[in-house]
Amino acid sequence: MDASHEDLRHPWDLSPEAARALQTRLAPRVERADRFGPLERVAGVDVGFEQGGGITRAVVSVFSWPHLEPLEDAVARLPTAFPYVPGLLSFREIPAVLRALEGLQAPPDLLLCDGQGIAHPRRLGIAAHLGLITGLPAVGVGKSRLVGRHGEVGVLRGSAVPLADRGEVIGRVLRTRTGVRPVYVSTGHRVSLDAACELVLQAAPRYRLPEPIRRADRIASRRDGPRREGAAQKR
């Protein structure tokens, strides 16, 4: 993790009002231009819940780049300390993700997060929040739309249209597989939108989701740890 981002660490046990205010303060510090080096280790990040939501289980699955071979998985379990509040999922999930990142043999060069980057009402979804406080380049890959409007997406792999909110382009709706529902790609931190879409396509050669996210999702969704308390909870 980048030591220059240590000053961005903050408490997680905030009220929803304080959490929203913090998102608004942190969002301008997200870097939306490319500032990442050569990629060798690309990680997928996903979160599930156990014991009826009482335990948060975070998974970080690292793959080699560009060959997409699995290298290591880190799993962390923590008591869930923040309630489910739409738009504030990062406060609920990131503490366990940080613990999982600490369990890796080496830090990843890029995070592909199952969730939103700046495609968020306050421009600080989980990918942006996690990238900002760790200093790691990050991309948000949402399975559903949290905010914004967009036109029709072409049916072919690689087709994309802008996702816009209040006059600002906040992401792109990207078809990663011909004839399959698109994903919602947005900058997390230190990765431009163009680069983010290119990376997502490279990381998803066969399926809708990038391979690192697919693996993290499978581990987070195992039967001994139920998935999120709702099929479409957004971050």
JOFEN-V366534 format. One record per backbone hydrogen bond with DSSP energy under -1.0 kcal/mol. CO is the residue of the C=O (numbers start at 1). NH is the residue of the N-H. Records with the same first field share a line. If there is no record, write none. Layout:
CO = NH + NH
This chain:
2 = 5
3 = 6
5 = 8
6 = 9
12 = 14
15 = 19
16 = 20
17 = 21
18 = 22
19 = 23
20 = 24
21 = 25
22 = 26
23 = 27
26 = 29
27 = 30
31 = 190
40 = 65
41 = 109
42 = 63
43 = 112
44 = 61
45 = 114
46 = 59
48 = 57
50 = 55
51 = 54
54 = 80
55 = 50
56 = 78
57 = 48
58 = 76
59 = 46
60 = 74
61 = 44
62 = 71 + 72
63 = 42
64 = 68
69 = 64
72 = 62
74 = 60
76 = 58
78 = 56
85 = 88
88 = 91
89 = 93
90 = 94
93 = 97
94 = 98
95 = 99
96 = 100
97 = 101
98 = 102
100 = 103
101 = 104
110 = 43
111 = 139
112 = 45
113 = 115 + 141
116 = 127
117 = 125
118 = 120
120 = 123
125 = 129
126 = 130
127 = 131
128 = 132
129 = 133
130 = 134
131 = 135
134 = 2
137 = 111
138 = 188 + 189
139 = 113
140 = 186
142 = 184
149 = 164
155 = 179
156 = 159
159 = 175
161 = 173
163 = 170 + 171
164 = 149
165 = 168
168 = 165
171 = 163
172 = 185
173 = 161
174 = 183
175 = 158
177 = 180
183 = 174
184 = 142
185 = 172
186 = 140
187 = 118
189 = 138
190 = 35
192 = 196
193 = 197
194 = 198
195 = 199
196 = 200
197 = 201
198 = 202
199 = 203
203 = 211
210 = 214
211 = 215
212 = 216
213 = 217
214 = 218
215 = 219
216 = 220
217 = 221
219 = 222
222 = 225
226 = 49
228 = 230
230 = 233
